[in-house]
Amino acid sequence: MDAYHPGSLAVQERVGVRDLAEHVGRSVGPGIRPVAAAFLEAQPMLVIGAADAGGQVWASLLTGPPGFARATGPHTVSVAGGVPARDPLAGAIVPAGTPVGTIALDPRTRRRMRLNGTARPSPRGLTVEADQVFSNCPKYLQKRQWYGSEPAGPGTGTPHHGTALTPAQAARVRAADTFFVATAAPDGADASHRGGNPGFVRVDGPRELSWRDYPGNAMFLTLGNLESDGRTGLLLLDWETGTTLQLTGRAHAEYGPDARVVRFRADRVVETPGASPLRWSAPEYSPANPTAP
């Protein structure tokens, strides 16, 4: 699989980074190198992006003891447990293979690795066949310490569904310093990370969010996907309580002379208290974060 499809190439040309993107793209390959396998096996969480049976794109959180996600071959990853039964993507991974994007992110070290391919059910949970494997720089990634895991208590894990943000959910979005974004590509799916100081995500209405697209690695995989397919899923995590906020809808990018802005409109919102058993410290903000407006 090529590193870029026409949507990403078009954005690279528009922004004037085609040569840089071509250089960065040489690091993208289908193989899972030993250093990548060791990094993945040390992680207690993995974010997966895919479309559900109705075609809506979601970003979902998978967790487990380190080793729950591990490379089982040069192109294969096994994930114990699979997608939680109450998650919007439950049942979306089909035997024939579902296009997925995944990202393993370690707040302790500000390292992250992305692996895109196809997923299928397995006796252990699910198996991902890799088409693209690559790492990203630590820009905009907040540092956190992992305090451990807590068992689910009464009332946790029950999703609350809606079609717009409640005032409390909107406040959570405004306070966020990190979210994950899943998009659909003509040749698959992608999951990525966005970070910044609190306030970098704007709530423009109960169903409208926007954020500046900060300078990154020049690949433009997310914006490239939005060129041809606006379906988008967002995942926000309350790092201290484990509550997740998932949104699915459509997004598009606007290109100004001084900044790029992504505008997202939600169709569905799912909040799940205690969805993650992981507990993390307060953040040490990335020195690369711009000052939020």
Buried (B, 14 or more C-beta within 10 A) or exposed (E): BEBBBEBBBBBBEBBEBBEBBBEBBEEBBBEBEEEBBEBBBBBBBBBBBBBBEEEBBBBBBBBBEEEBBBBBEEBBBBBBEBBBEEBBBEEBBEEEBBBBBBBBBBBEEBBBBBBBBBBBBBEBBBBBBBBBBBBBEBBBBBBBEBEEBBEEEEEBBEBEEBEBBEEEBBEBBBEBBBBBBBBBBEBBBBBBBBBBBBEBBBBEEBBBBBBBBBEBBBBBBBBBBBBBBBBBBBBBBBBEBBBBBBBBBBBBBEEEEEEBBBBBBBBBBBBBBBBBBBBBBEBEBBEBBEEBE
